């Protein structure tokens, strides 16, 4: 249940039972998501039926939902899902860590100082328009391990949303806050800790949310490199061995993990929001 939905439920309990609000909440939390999932699964089933009905494509029939979910249960049972997911989550975590470590300080500097903003504008806009996967040959040459190359590609994908969201958040801070802090004797470090970071927390995690989405997309093709672990490797291996039910099952795993990572980011954004509901 989301933070907003929980707040609404708590408010309904405090004010007495409002069946109209409960009904609307039920539609939002249960009915609408079920309708959306049903449409998605129906389209998937129709696609699988069309593939199985065509003699030219019937060998790919295991892409259909039923074979995929049956295979997914087997992969959960034998531990393959966890074995494939763990290395990918480690790489994503390291990539986001380095992207935040570099992007947040740069974003703060760009937001605070006009000269830095003007100097970096053209180079950063140029670099962010380059596909992260275009750096793959350079990553392979620059890093001794395949893991290092993959983390580098994730950093190149994730750094820009974090950097620009942080800079935008700093620029929205009311200048009067800095004047008040200076009048109270606050130095640069105190302003950073007590004014800037609390004020831009929501912006930082909004940037992280965008970064997670981009990095998660880049991860799969990046793991087509020389590694022998991870979700991308699992999909590539299933394709090479013609195990299309396994391939479809791992696609489902990627979607589910990505969904929960996005939900975690949304929770952090709401936690750091200045407009939280009581």
Secondary structure by P-SEA (a helix, b strand, c coil): ccaaaaaaaaaaaaacccaaaaaaaaaaccaaaaaaaaaaaaaaaaaaaaaaacccccccccccaaaaaaaaaaaaaaaaaaaaaaaaaaaaaaaaaaaaaccaaaaaaaaccaaaaaaaaaaaaaaaacccccaaaaaaaacccaaaaaaaaaaaacaaaaaaaaaaaaaaccaaaaaaaaaacccaaaaaaccccccaaaaaaaaaaaaaaaaaaaccccccccccccaaaaaaaaaaacaaaaaaaaaaaaaaaaaaaaaaaaaaaaaacccccc
